[in-house]
């Protein structure tokens, strides 16, 4: 709607895991480097933790894009709360391929299928990656044990896959109660909000990638933006997207701190029932 007004090729602040819009903030770049190290060196596991909206999904997307063909298949488990039999059957199909079983496969069948595939995959020189998203939601002991079991499949003394646990910071405390799994994690990465300088650089990066050729946000707006959003990328995207829309509707030439603060107050307002 507002793209032509601001002379943009497309919207700059969509909340999607698009590698074009990846901004190398300090903690994000450090996490990407450590996770890549863990996978390329075929470690058993790694952890990525961060509050909602900090960009964990984008980090995983970037990680997948920079790994070469030796590191695959790359499987994501987005609903880790499913029963353990269903979870292992799902992973067996996503790793080894083939059709879903007509009924829930027995746990031992799924385990054998995964083990056989990982051995064959390793013989081909490949290394699988399994990402468990929202891993802090896993409360069932059997599920945690099954996930730990995945890191134990070895061929010629080397593990067949790297397990990447991604979730909220509460995942760190949960792992303290599961030392057998925690000790298999070669690296642990914690994402942090952007600083004020990173917030300004992030906004500029997004706008340039969207085709902006002139300043849109005034320099004074960046300190307000950091304060209003806490440096959380998802909140930055929401506020900036709405600011561009309202600025277009009001015929603004640039967007300053006053406009952002007014919009931020509207977003934070409690609407009475």
Secondary structure as GFF3:
##gff-version 3
##sequence-region A 1 273
A	DSSP	three_ten_helix	19	21	.	.	.	ID=ss1
A	DSSP	alpha_helix	26	40	.	.	.	ID=ss2
A	DSSP	beta_strand	45	49	.	.	.	ID=ss3
A	DSSP	alpha_helix	56	66	.	.	.	ID=ss4
A	DSSP	beta_strand	74	77	.	.	.	ID=ss5
A	DSSP	alpha_helix	84	96	.	.	.	ID=ss6
A	DSSP	alpha_helix	107	123	.	.	.	ID=ss7
A	DSSP	beta_strand	128	132	.	.	.	ID=ss8
A	DSSP	three_ten_helix	135	137	.	.	.	ID=ss9
A	DSSP	alpha_helix	141	150	.	.	.	ID=ss10
A	DSSP	beta_strand	154	155	.	.	.	ID=ss11
A	DSSP	beta_strand	158	159	.	.	.	ID=ss12
A	DSSP	beta_strand	161	167	.	.	.	ID=ss13
A	DSSP	alpha_helix	170	176	.	.	.	ID=ss14
A	DSSP	alpha_helix	179	182	.	.	.	ID=ss15
A	DSSP	beta_strand	185	190	.	.	.	ID=ss16
A	DSSP	alpha_helix	196	209	.	.	.	ID=ss17
A	DSSP	alpha_helix	221	229	.	.	.	ID=ss18
A	DSSP	alpha_helix	233	250	.	.	.	ID=ss19
A	DSSP	alpha_helix	257	268	.	.	.	ID=ss20
###
